Amino acid sequence: MSKRPTADFVDILEQSGVPVTEEALEAKLKTEVTGAGSNLSNDSDMSPFWRWVRAAVVTPTVWLIRTLLAGYVMPNMFVATAERWALELKAWEYNVTPKGAVKTQGWITFTKENAEDEVSVAAGEIIQTTSIDGVIYKLSVIEDSVIAAELAVGKILCEAVEAGDEYNLAAGYFNILPKGIAGIVSAVNEPDWITTLGANEESNDELALRLQNAFTSSGTWHIDDVYRSIISSVAGIRSDNIFFENTGDIKPGSANAYVLMEVGETPQAVLDQLNKYIMDDGHHGHGDVLTCLAIPDTNHVVVADVVFVSNLTDTQKVNEFLEVENRIRAAFRESAAYPEMTRARPESRFSISQLGTEIHNNMDNVESVRITVDGVIQKDIVSLLTQPRIQTLTVQELADE
């Protein structure tokens, strides 16, 4: 996420010559009093006059400067430093609506025990994940559904039990039926399963970035920031996860907008909605042809050889193996777990040594970890307009060498 800049407004005022301490303000007042031709016979610190001035003038004025002006008024004048209330007022000025939290919706594939039977799946049935960083993510069936006879599988629309982008999990994560369903042997989220992206309530930093884009897109020409503003208005898509490629392949003015998700792959249903809105519904510049696409993937074979501290039980080792695997998968954007893990992203270098360091720093029972990518130990992944993904992941105990 692009970070908003910070500013020390007290220092800015001081550098501009504004007194920001009681000592500086008192010295300034004494200079002004002397300059005005007043001669005080008693200007010591214990002078009754200056004691009154400090109490009635100096202390309140310094509070006004440091607390009210530098700590409240000035920061909320700028998108870069504003608090939520000021950002929402600025959003109204730019006709930007802050994005609320949204629940993920998508198709779960249910497999029947006997294809010839008709099977009913009641609303409210739960499909969940295993524990990921101590959290079990759950979907529920939205409405009563029937999988007709002669069909071995059926897709049923489900919704996350809570709002949040952490439910936009990659294929295969939702695969557990905590309560058996008569006639059903398994359920799983297959690739491109999402129909509605889950999203957290838009954070201050995310809203500020969209406001920045809204300001730069206020011209009449459809430059990148105009399209960035349109695309990022969809819940679950962040401004800094949109990448443009001006191709000219179709005709002059054509371009691609590649969309990256914080978690999982970009759903085709969302891309279809965006492309319809921009091109079919006419929200594009004159002569422009813009196509929204999922960010292309590069798939990598990852092997993690792990050495644990001594005296771990077999059960402890199994849990440690699972955590190492989940941490690596989170780093490749398969889940929102372990936010302390650096995420791979386009147009950047994904440091494998940093990945190992973050596993070390957060797992006391891991004594050593050696990560191999595509057959090369500690090989960084350098991305252009591509998102690194895991093709296969193997986590194993390192044999003594």
C-alpha positions as CSV (number, residue, x, y, z in Angstrom):
1,M,0.0,0.0,0.0
2,S,1.3,3.5,-0.9
3,K,2.0,5.3,2.4
4,R,0.8,8.8,3.0
5,P,3.5,11.3,3.8
6,T,3.8,12.7,7.3
7,A,4.6,16.2,8.3
8,D,5.8,17.8,11.6
9,F,3.6,21.0,11.5
10,V,5.2,22.3,14.8
11,D,8.6,22.1,13.1
12,I,7.2,23.7,9.9
13,L,5.7,26.6,11.9
14,E,9.0,27.0,13.9
15,Q,11.0,27.1,10.6
16,S,8.6,29.8,9.4
17,G,9.4,32.0,12.3
18,V,6.4,31.3,14.4
19,P,7.2,30.9,18.2
20,V,6.1,27.4,19.3
21,T,7.4,27.3,22.8
22,E,6.6,29.4,25.9
23,E,10.2,30.6,26.0
24,A,10.3,31.7,22.4
25,L,6.9,33.4,22.6
26,E,7.8,35.2,25.8
27,A,11.1,36.4,24.2
28,K,9.1,37.6,21.2
29,L,6.6,39.5,23.4
30,K,9.4,41.2,25.3
31,T,11.0,42.2,22.0
32,E,7.7,43.6,20.7
33,V,7.0,45.4,24.0
34,T,10.5,47.0,23.9
35,G,10.2,47.9,20.3
36,A,6.9,49.6,21.0
37,G,8.7,52.0,23.4
38,S,7.6,50.5,26.7
39,N,10.3,50.2,29.3
40,L,9.5,47.8,32.1
41,S,11.5,48.4,35.3
42,N,10.9,44.8,36.5
43,D,11.2,42.2,33.8
44,S,12.5,39.3,35.9
45,D,10.9,35.9,35.8
46,M,9.1,36.6,39.1
47,S,7.7,39.9,37.9
48,P,4.0,40.1,38.7
49,F,3.3,41.5,35.2
50,W,5.1,38.8,33.4
51,R,3.6,36.1,35.6
52,W,0.2,37.4,34.5
53,V,1.3,37.6,30.9
54,R,2.5,34.0,31.0
55,A,-0.8,32.8,32.5
56,A,-3.2,34.9,30.4
57,V,-1.3,35.1,27.1
58,V,1.7,32.9,26.6
59,T,0.4,29.5,27.8
60,P,-3.0,29.8,26.0
61,T,-1.3,31.0,22.8
62,V,1.2,28.2,22.8
63,W,-1.6,25.7,23.3
64,L,-3.5,27.3,20.3
65,I,-0.4,27.1,18.1
66,R,0.8,23.6,19.1
67,T,-2.4,21.8,19.8
68,L,-5.1,23.5,17.8
69,L,-3.2,24.8,14.8
70,A,-0.3,22.3,14.3
71,G,-2.0,19.3,15.8
72,Y,-5.6,19.6,14.4
73,V,-6.3,22.4,11.9
74,M,-3.3,22.1,9.6
75,P,-3.1,18.3,9.4
76,N,-6.8,18.2,8.3
77,M,-6.3,20.8,5.6
78,F,-4.4,18.2,3.5
79,V,-5.4,14.8,2.1
80,A,-1.9,13.5,3.0
81,T,-2.4,14.0,6.7
82,A,-6.1,14.4,7.3
83,E,-8.2,12.3,9.7
84,R,-11.2,10.3,8.7
85,W,-13.8,13.1,9.2
86,A,-11.8,15.5,7.0
87,L,-11.2,12.8,4.4
88,E,-14.9,12.2,4.1
89,L,-15.6,15.9,3.7
90,K,-12.9,16.1,1.0
91,A,-14.4,12.9,-0.6
92,W,-17.8,14.7,-0.9
93,E,-16.0,17.6,-2.7
94,Y,-14.6,15.2,-5.3
95,N,-17.8,13.2,-5.5
96,V,-16.0,10.1,-4.1
97,T,-18.0,7.7,-1.9
98,P,-15.9,5.9,0.8
99,K,-16.2,2.2,0.3
100,G,-17.9,0.1,3.0
101,A,-17.2,-3.5,4.0
102,V,-18.5,-6.2,1.7
103,K,-19.0,-9.9,2.1
104,T,-17.5,-12.3,-0.5
105,Q,-19.9,-14.2,-2.6
106,G,-19.1,-17.1,-5.0
107,W,-19.8,-20.5,-6.4
108,I,-18.9,-23.5,-4.3
109,T,-18.8,-26.8,-6.2
110,F,-20.6,-29.6,-4.3
111,T,-19.9,-33.3,-5.3
112,K,-22.7,-35.8,-4.8
113,E,-22.3,-39.3,-3.4
114,N,-24.5,-40.7,-6.2
115,A,-24.9,-38.8,-9.4
116,E,-28.3,-40.3,-10.1
117,D,-29.9,-38.8,-7.0
118,E,-31.4,-35.4,-6.6
119,V,-29.8,-33.7,-3.6
120,S,-31.0,-30.7,-1.6
121,V,-28.6,-28.3,0.1
122,A,-30.3,-26.0,2.7
123,A,-29.6,-22.3,3.1
124,G,-27.2,-21.7,5.9
125,E,-25.0,-24.9,5.4
126,I,-21.4,-24.0,6.2
127,I,-18.3,-24.6,4.1
128,Q,-15.0,-23.7,5.8
129,T,-11.2,-23.7,5.7
130,T,-8.7,-25.3,8.0
131,S,-7.3,-22.9,10.6
132,I,-5.1,-20.2,9.0
133,D,-3.1,-18.2,11.5
134,G,-5.7,-19.2,14.1
135,V,-8.7,-18.2,12.0
136,I,-11.3,-20.5,10.4
137,Y,-13.0,-18.8,7.4
138,K,-16.6,-19.8,6.7
139,L,-19.1,-19.5,3.9
140,S,-22.8,-20.2,4.1
141,V,-25.2,-21.3,1.4
142,I,-27.3,-18.3,0.5
143,E,-30.6,-20.0,-0.3
144,D,-32.1,-23.5,-0.5
145,S,-30.7,-25.2,-3.6
146,V,-31.2,-28.5,-5.5
147,I,-28.6,-30.4,-7.5
148,A,-30.7,-32.2,-10.1
149,A,-30.5,-36.0,-10.7
150,E,-27.9,-37.2,-13.3
151,L,-25.5,-34.4,-12.3
152,A,-22.4,-35.5,-10.4
153,V,-21.6,-32.0,-9.2
154,G,-23.5,-28.7,-8.7
155,K,-22.4,-25.1,-8.1
156,I,-24.2,-23.3,-5.3
157,L,-23.9,-19.6,-4.5
158,C,-22.4,-19.0,-1.0
159,E,-21.6,-15.9,1.0
160,A,-18.9,-15.2,3.7
161,V,-20.3,-15.1,7.2
162,E,-18.4,-11.8,7.7
163,A,-17.3,-9.0,5.5
164,G,-13.6,-8.6,4.6
165,D,-11.1,-9.2,1.8
166,E,-9.5,-12.1,3.7
167,Y,-12.4,-14.3,2.4
168,N,-11.3,-13.8,-1.2
169,L,-9.2,-17.0,-0.8
170,A,-7.5,-18.8,-3.7
171,A,-9.0,-22.0,-5.1
172,G,-9.1,-25.0,-2.8
173,Y,-9.1,-23.3,0.6
174,F,-12.8,-23.7,1.3
175,N,-13.0,-27.5,1.4
176,I,-14.4,-28.6,4.7
177,L,-18.1,-29.4,5.6
178,P,-18.1,-29.2,9.4
179,K,-21.6,-30.8,9.4
180,G,-22.3,-33.5,6.9
181,I,-24.9,-32.9,4.2
182,A,-26.9,-36.0,3.1
183,G,-25.9,-37.1,-0.4
184,I,-22.8,-34.8,-0.6
185,V,-19.3,-36.1,-0.3
186,S,-17.3,-32.9,-0.8
187,A,-17.4,-29.2,-1.4
188,V,-14.6,-26.9,-2.7
189,N,-14.1,-23.4,-4.2
190,E,-12.7,-24.0,-7.6
191,P,-10.6,-21.4,-9.7
192,D,-12.4,-18.2,-10.5
193,W,-15.2,-18.9,-8.0
194,I,-15.8,-15.4,-6.8
195,T,-18.8,-13.4,-8.1
196,T,-18.6,-10.5,-5.6
197,L,-15.3,-9.4,-4.0
198,G,-15.2,-9.2,-0.3
199,A,-13.7,-6.0,1.1
200,N,-12.9,-4.3,4.4
201,E,-14.1,-0.9,5.1
202,E,-11.9,1.5,3.1
203,S,-9.0,2.6,5.4
204,N,-7.8,6.2,5.7
205,D,-4.8,5.5,3.6
206,E,-6.8,3.8,0.8
207,L,-9.4,6.6,0.8
208,A,-6.6,9.3,0.7
209,L,-5.0,7.6,-2.3
210,R,-8.3,7.5,-4.1
211,L,-8.8,11.2,-3.4
212,Q,-5.4,11.9,-4.8
213,N,-6.4,10.0,-7.9
214,A,-9.7,11.9,-8.1
215,F,-7.9,15.2,-8.0
216,T,-5.5,14.3,-10.8
217,S,-8.3,12.8,-12.8
218,S,-10.5,15.9,-12.8
219,G,-9.3,17.1,-16.2
220,T,-11.2,16.4,-19.4
221,W,-8.7,13.9,-20.8
222,H,-9.0,10.2,-19.9
223,I,-5.5,9.7,-18.5
224,D,-4.4,6.8,-16.4
225,D,-5.7,8.3,-13.2
226,V,-9.2,8.7,-14.6
227,Y,-9.4,5.0,-15.3
228,R,-7.7,4.2,-12.0
229,S,-10.4,6.2,-10.2
230,I,-13.1,4.3,-12.1
231,I,-11.6,0.9,-11.4
232,S,-10.8,1.5,-7.8
233,S,-14.3,2.6,-7.0
234,V,-15.2,-1.2,-6.9
235,A,-15.1,-2.6,-3.4
236,G,-12.0,-4.8,-3.0
237,I,-9.8,-3.1,-5.6
238,R,-7.1,-0.7,-4.3
239,S,-5.7,2.1,-6.3
240,D,-2.2,1.0,-5.9
241,N,-3.0,-2.5,-7.3
242,I,-3.9,-1.3,-10.8
243,F,-1.2,-1.3,-13.5
244,F,-1.5,0.2,-17.0
245,E,0.1,-0.9,-20.3
246,N,-0.5,1.4,-23.2
247,T,-0.3,-1.0,-26.0
248,G,-1.8,0.6,-29.1
249,D,-2.4,-3.0,-30.3
250,I,-6.0,-2.5,-31.3
251,K,-5.7,1.1,-32.5
252,P,-4.1,4.3,-31.2
253,G,-5.4,5.0,-27.7
254,S,-5.8,1.4,-26.7
255,A,-4.5,0.2,-23.3
256,N,-4.8,-2.6,-20.8
257,A,-5.5,-2.1,-17.1
258,Y,-4.2,-5.0,-15.1
259,V,-5.9,-5.6,-11.7
260,L,-4.3,-7.3,-8.8
261,M,-6.1,-8.5,-5.7
262,E,-4.8,-8.3,-2.2
263,V,-5.9,-12.0,-1.8
264,G,-6.4,-14.5,-4.5
265,E,-6.8,-14.1,-8.2
266,T,-8.9,-11.4,-9.9
267,P,-12.4,-12.8,-10.6
268,Q,-13.5,-12.8,-14.2
269,A,-17.0,-11.7,-13.1
270,V,-15.5,-8.4,-11.7
271,L,-13.5,-7.8,-14.9
272,D,-16.6,-8.4,-17.0
273,Q,-18.5,-5.8,-14.9
274,L,-15.7,-3.2,-15.3
275,N,-15.2,-3.8,-19.0
276,K,-19.0,-3.4,-19.6
277,Y,-19.1,-0.2,-17.5
278,I,-16.1,1.4,-19.2
279,M,-16.5,0.3,-22.8
280,D,-20.1,-0.7,-23.3
281,D,-21.7,1.9,-21.1
282,G,-19.5,4.7,-22.5
283,H,-17.4,5.7,-19.6
284,H,-14.2,6.1,-21.6
285,G,-12.4,8.8,-23.4
286,H,-13.0,9.7,-27.1
287,G,-11.2,7.1,-29.2
288,D,-10.1,5.1,-26.1
289,V,-10.2,1.4,-25.9
290,L,-9.4,0.2,-22.4
291,T,-9.5,-3.5,-21.4
292,C,-9.5,-4.6,-17.8
293,L,-7.6,-7.8,-17.3
294,A,-6.3,-9.9,-14.4
295,I,-2.6,-9.4,-13.8
296,P,-0.8,-12.2,-15.6
297,D,0.8,-14.8,-13.4
298,T,4.2,-16.4,-13.3
299,N,4.1,-19.8,-11.6
300,H,7.0,-21.0,-9.5
301,V,8.1,-24.3,-7.9
302,V,8.9,-23.5,-4.3
303,V,10.6,-25.8,-1.9
304,A,11.3,-24.9,1.8
305,D,13.8,-27.1,3.7
306,V,13.3,-26.5,7.4
307,V,15.4,-27.3,10.4
308,F,13.5,-27.2,13.7
309,V,14.8,-26.8,17.2
310,S,15.5,-30.1,19.0
311,N,13.0,-32.0,21.1
312,L,9.8,-31.1,19.1
313,T,7.1,-33.8,19.2
314,D,5.8,-35.2,15.9
315,T,2.5,-33.2,16.5
316,Q,4.5,-30.0,17.0
317,K,6.4,-30.6,13.9
318,V,3.2,-31.1,11.9
319,N,1.9,-27.8,13.2
320,E,5.2,-26.0,12.4
321,F,5.3,-27.4,8.9
322,L,1.7,-26.2,8.3
323,E,2.5,-22.7,9.6
324,V,5.6,-22.4,7.4
325,E,3.5,-23.5,4.4
326,N,0.7,-21.0,5.3
327,R,3.2,-18.2,5.7
328,I,4.7,-18.8,2.3
329,R,1.3,-19.1,0.7
330,A,0.2,-15.8,2.3
331,A,3.4,-14.1,0.9
332,F,2.2,-15.2,-2.5
333,R,-1.2,-13.7,-1.9
334,E,-3.2,-16.9,-1.4
335,S,-4.6,-15.6,2.0
336,A,-4.7,-12.5,4.1
337,A,-3.2,-14.3,7.1
338,Y,0.2,-13.3,8.6
339,P,0.1,-9.6,7.6
340,E,3.7,-9.3,8.8
341,M,4.8,-11.3,5.8
342,T,5.9,-9.2,2.8
343,R,3.6,-9.8,-0.2
344,A,4.9,-10.5,-3.7
345,R,3.7,-8.0,-6.3
346,P,4.2,-6.8,-9.9
347,E,7.0,-4.5,-10.9
348,S,9.2,-5.4,-8.0
349,R,11.8,-7.8,-6.6
350,F,10.4,-10.4,-4.2
351,S,13.3,-11.2,-1.9
352,I,13.5,-14.8,-0.9
353,S,16.1,-14.1,1.8
354,Q,13.5,-11.6,3.3
355,L,10.9,-14.3,3.1
356,G,13.2,-16.6,5.1
357,T,14.0,-13.9,7.6
358,E,10.3,-13.2,8.3
359,I,9.7,-16.9,8.9
360,H,12.7,-16.8,11.3
361,N,11.5,-13.7,13.1
362,N,8.0,-15.0,13.7
363,M,8.6,-18.7,14.4
364,D,10.7,-19.5,17.4
365,N,10.8,-23.2,16.7
366,V,12.4,-22.8,13.2
367,E,16.2,-22.9,13.5
368,S,16.9,-22.7,9.8
369,V,15.0,-22.4,6.6
370,R,16.3,-22.7,3.0
371,I,14.0,-21.7,0.2
372,T,14.5,-22.9,-3.3
373,V,12.6,-21.3,-6.2
374,D,12.5,-23.1,-9.6
375,G,15.5,-25.2,-8.6
376,V,17.7,-22.3,-7.5
377,I,18.4,-21.7,-3.8
378,Q,17.5,-18.2,-2.5
379,K,16.5,-17.1,-6.0
380,D,14.7,-13.8,-5.9
381,I,11.7,-13.3,-8.2
382,V,11.9,-10.1,-10.3
383,S,8.5,-9.2,-11.7
384,L,7.5,-6.9,-14.5
385,L,3.7,-6.7,-15.3
386,T,3.2,-10.1,-13.7
387,Q,2.3,-11.5,-10.3
388,P,4.3,-14.4,-8.8
389,R,2.2,-17.4,-7.9
390,I,2.9,-20.8,-6.4
391,Q,2.8,-23.7,-8.9
392,T,3.8,-26.3,-6.3
393,L,5.0,-25.8,-2.7
394,T,6.9,-28.4,-0.8
395,V,7.8,-27.9,2.9
396,Q,10.1,-30.6,4.3
397,E,12.6,-31.2,7.0
398,L,16.2,-30.6,5.9
399,A,18.2,-33.7,6.1
400,D,21.6,-33.5,7.8
401,E,24.3,-32.6,5.3
